[in-house]
């Protein structure tokens, strides 16, 4: 009986195996599509955020949202002059006045996608499993790099058609809220005096005094302050020059090396300073990650869509989607230095 069952199992196994591949040992269409899907879901999703340390940090601290017309960020404004409370003496009449406070900022949803299209002719030209896997892996690698750069530029942008991706559908990034005036999230700096970041034009060589002042402007004890400094390689080199006399300024966080930042990270004022792609030349950002988040829709957080047969193209398609935006709930905890020449 055992022999019969063993033979039956073997027959079924090899029958299925035969159906999954042809005589040349190449993947079937369905099998290759499944491999492509898995590579997109795992390698591309992780690879996008691990390709740059700034992306990696925002991914680790992302806020998942259930939905809604817009992304809502509650405000935590501390200003005793705007309330009816106060000191009083015995017998004093207490105010019954109510005060309407700005309670939240609102931010639009943004959508980003990246496709991986594999032409069936290219599949046919690769007459081995090894060739087919290289083809698919190469396509995924290109898509990973493109989506990472697209999202990184969005994080740095002001959300306009003349910034970074040159697209009004991109994220409303750093340059939209690290501003000393204007409106953001539906709130104007004229309506809320604390609704502004600190922007300083260095206008020349970076000094330790300028660096410290930019960081110190973000710091409010017990409330918030910059937790990272992101800049270009040139400005980072200038910061290293300022800190040569300080011991142990090198950051040894393993994740920095994995994101291509080995040797390009420092700790100063208790925060990480590091380089990132696509930051505007001669600029340094001090960002408070406690109040600045990548908000992502929980159902569209690197969601993968598969289309086996395209209507007008002889190819298979895998497409990855993310719905979200960068949103800052307290602008005053951020700052930037511009025009740093060295």
C-alpha positions in Angstrom: 0.0 0.0 0.0 2.8 2.4 0.9 4.5 1.7 -2.4 1.3 2.4 -4.3 0.8 5.7 -2.5 4.5 6.6 -3.0 4.2 5.9 -6.7 1.0 7.9 -6.9 2.6 10.9 -5.2 5.5 10.8 -7.5 3.3 10.6 -10.5 1.3 13.7 -9.4 4.4 15.6 -8.4 6.1 15.2 -11.8 2.9 15.8 -13.6 2.5 19.2 -12.0 6.1 20.0 -12.5 5.8 19.2 -16.2 2.8 21.5 -16.5 4.8 24.3 -14.9 7.7 24.3 -17.2 8.5 23.5 -20.8 11.1 21.2 -22.1 13.8 23.9 -22.2 13.6 24.5 -18.4 12.1 28.0 -18.5 9.4 29.4 -16.3 5.8 29.4 -17.5 4.0 32.7 -17.9 2.0 32.3 -14.7 5.1 31.2 -12.7 7.1 34.1 -13.9 4.3 36.5 -13.1 4.2 35.1 -9.5 8.0 35.6 -9.2 7.7 39.2 -10.5 4.8 39.9 -8.1 6.8 38.6 -5.1 9.9 40.7 -6.1 7.8 43.8 -6.4 6.1 43.2 -3.0 9.2 42.4 -1.1 12.4 43.7 -2.8 11.0 46.9 -4.3 9.0 47.9 -1.2 12.0 47.5 1.1 14.5 48.7 -1.4 12.7 52.0 -2.0 13.0 53.1 1.6 16.4 51.6 2.3 18.0 53.4 -0.6 18.3 56.7 1.3 18.6 57.3 5.0 16.0 60.2 4.9 13.5 57.9 3.3 14.3 55.2 5.8 13.8 57.4 8.8 10.4 58.6 7.5 9.3 55.0 6.8 10.2 53.9 10.3 8.2 56.7 11.8 5.3 56.8 9.4 1.7 57.4 10.5 -1.0 55.1 9.2 -4.3 56.7 8.3 -7.7 55.1 7.9 -8.9 57.5 5.3 -10.9 60.7 5.1 -11.1 63.5 2.6 -7.8 65.0 3.9 -5.1 64.1 6.3 -5.8 65.8 9.7 -3.0 66.8 12.1 -4.0 68.0 15.5 -2.2 71.0 16.9 -0.7 71.3 20.3 -0.4 75.1 20.7 0.8 76.4 24.0 0.0 80.1 24.4 -1.3 81.5 27.7 -2.1 84.8 26.2 -4.9 83.3 24.1 -7.0 81.9 26.9 -9.2 83.5 29.6 -7.3 81.8 32.4 -5.1 83.7 34.9 -4.1 84.4 38.4 -6.9 85.6 40.7 -7.5 86.7 44.3 -10.2 85.7 46.8 -13.6 86.8 45.7 -12.6 87.7 42.1 -15.2 87.0 39.4 -13.9 84.3 37.1 -14.3 84.6 33.3 -16.8 82.5 31.5 -15.5 83.5 28.1 -14.9 80.8 25.6 -12.0 80.9 23.1 -12.0 79.3 19.7 -8.6 77.8 19.0 -7.1 76.5 15.8 -7.2 72.7 16.5 -5.8 71.0 13.4 -4.1 71.5 10.0 -5.4 69.7 7.0 -3.3 68.2 4.2 -4.3 66.7 0.8 -3.7 63.1 -0.2 -1.0 62.5 -2.8 -0.7 59.4 -4.9 2.5 57.9 -6.2 2.9 54.7 -8.4 5.6 52.9 -10.1 5.1 50.2 -12.8 7.1 47.2 -13.9 6.3 46.1 -17.4 7.8 42.9 -18.8 7.3 42.4 -22.5 6.4 38.9 -23.5 8.8 39.1 -26.4 11.7 39.7 -23.9 10.5 36.7 -21.9 10.6 34.6 -25.0 14.1 35.8 -25.9 15.5 34.6 -22.6 15.5 30.9 -23.1 16.4 29.9 -19.5 15.2 30.4 -16.0 18.4 32.3 -15.2 17.9 34.7 -18.1 14.3 35.3 -17.2 15.1 36.0 -13.5 17.9 38.5 -14.6 15.4 40.2 -16.8 12.8 40.6 -14.1 15.3 41.5 -11.4 16.7 44.2 -13.7 13.3 45.7 -14.3 12.5 45.7 -10.5 15.9 47.4 -9.8 15.2 50.2 -12.2 11.7 50.7 -10.8 13.0 50.7 -7.2 15.5 53.5 -8.0 13.0 55.5 -9.9 10.3 55.4 -7.1 12.8 56.1 -4.4 14.1 59.2 -6.1 10.6 60.3 -6.9 9.5 60.0 -3.3 12.7 61.6 -2.0 12.2 64.6 -4.2 8.6 64.9 -3.0 9.8 64.9 0.6 12.1 67.8 -0.1 9.7 69.8 -2.4 7.3 72.7 -1.8 4.6 70.8 -3.7 4.6 73.1 -6.7 5.2 72.6 -10.5 8.6 74.3 -10.2 10.0 72.3 -7.3 11.9 68.9 -7.4 9.6 66.6 -9.4 8.1 69.7 -11.1 4.6 68.3 -10.4 1.7 69.7 -8.4 0.7 66.2 -7.5 3.9 65.5 -5.5 4.2 65.5 -1.7 4.1 68.9 0.1 7.6 68.5 1.5 10.1 70.4 3.5 10.1 73.5 1.3 6.4 73.9 1.8 6.6 74.1 5.6 10.1 75.2 6.5 9.2 78.8 5.7 9.2 81.9 7.8 5.8 83.2 6.5 2.8 82.2 4.4 0.2 79.5 4.7 0.5 75.8 5.2 -2.1 73.1 6.0 -4.9 75.7 5.8 -3.3 78.0 8.5 -1.7 81.3 7.8 1.3 82.6 9.8 -0.6 85.9 10.2 -3.4 84.1 12.1 -1.0 82.1 14.3 2.3 83.8 15.2 4.0 80.5 16.0 3.0 79.0 12.7 6.4 79.6 11.1 9.8 78.0 10.9 13.1 79.8 11.1 14.8 80.5 7.8 18.4 81.9 7.9 20.4 83.0 4.9 24.0 82.1 5.8 25.3 84.0 2.8 28.7 82.6 2.9 31.0 80.2 4.9 29.3 78.1 7.5 30.3 78.9 11.1 29.6 77.0 14.3 27.6 80.0 15.5 25.3 79.8 12.5 24.9 76.0 12.9 24.1 76.3 16.6 21.7 79.2 16.1 19.7 77.3 13.4 19.4 74.3 15.7 18.6 76.3 18.8 15.8 78.2 17.1 13.9 74.9 16.8 14.3 73.8 20.4 11.4 74.4 22.9 12.1 72.4 26.1 9.4 69.8 26.7 7.6 70.6 23.5 9.7 69.9 20.4 12.8 70.5 18.5 14.9 69.3 15.6 15.9 65.6 15.8 17.9 65.4 12.6 20.0 67.6 10.2 19.8 66.7 6.5 22.1 68.4 4.0 24.3 68.0 0.9 27.8 66.4 0.8 29.4 69.9 0.5 27.7 71.3 3.5 28.3 68.1 5.5 32.0 68.4 4.8 31.9 72.0 6.2 30.2 70.7 9.3 32.9 68.1 9.8 35.5 70.8 9.6 33.8 72.7 12.3 33.6 69.7 14.6 37.1 68.3 14.2 38.0 69.3 17.8 35.0 67.4 19.2 35.6 63.8 20.1 33.4 60.9 18.9 31.2 62.8 16.5 30.9 59.8 14.1 27.6 58.0 14.2 27.9 54.3 14.2 24.3 53.4 13.5 24.3 50.3 11.4 21.3 51.4 9.4 23.2 54.4 8.1 25.8 52.2 6.4 23.0 50.1 4.9 21.5 53.2 3.3 24.7 54.3 1.7 25.7 56.8 4.4 28.8 55.1 5.7 31.2 57.8 6.9 28.6 60.5 6.0 26.9 60.8 9.4 27.7 62.8 12.5 26.2 63.4 16.0 26.1 67.0 17.2 23.8 68.8 19.6 22.4 65.3 20.3 21.0 64.7 16.8 22.1 62.9 13.6 23.5 65.0 10.7 23.6 63.1 7.4 23.7 63.6 3.7 20.7 62.9 1.4 20.2 63.0 -2.4 18.5 65.9 -4.1 18.7 68.5 -1.3 19.2 71.9 -2.8 22.8 72.9 -3.0 24.2 75.0 -0.1 21.2 74.1 2.2 20.8 72.4 5.6 17.5 71.4 7.1 16.8 70.9 10.9 13.7 68.8 11.1 11.6 67.7 14.1 10.5 64.2 13.3 8.1 64.2 16.3 5.8 66.6 14.5 6.8 65.9 10.9 5.5 62.5 9.5 5.0 60.6 6.4 1.2 59.9 6.6 0.2 56.8 4.6 -3.2 55.3 3.9 -3.1 51.9 5.6 -4.8 50.1 2.6 -2.5 51.7 0.0 0.8 51.4 1.7 3.0 50.1 -1.2 0.0 48.1 -2.5 0.7 45.8 -5.5 -1.6 45.4 -8.5 -1.1 42.6 -11.0 -2.4 42.7 -14.6 -1.7 39.5 -16.5 -2.8 40.6 -20.0 -2.7 44.3 -21.0 -5.3 45.4 -23.5 -3.0 47.2 -25.9 0.5 45.9 -25.1 1.8 42.3 -25.3 3.2 42.4 -21.8 2.6 41.7 -18.1 2.3 44.5 -15.6 3.0 44.9 -11.9 2.3 48.3 -10.4 2.9 49.5 -6.9 0.9 52.3 -5.2 1.2 54.6 -2.2 -1.3 57.1 -1.0 -0.1 59.7 1.5 1.8 62.9 2.1 4.4 64.6 4.3 2.6 66.6 7.0 4.1 68.8 9.7 1.8 69.7 12.7 4.2 72.3 14.3 6.3 74.4 12.0 8.3 76.3 14.6 10.3 73.2 15.5 12.0 73.2 12.1 14.6 75.5 10.5 16.9 75.8 7.5 20.1 77.4 6.6 20.5 78.5 3.0 23.3 79.9 0.9 26.1 78.0 2.6 29.2 78.3 0.4 31.6 76.2 2.4 
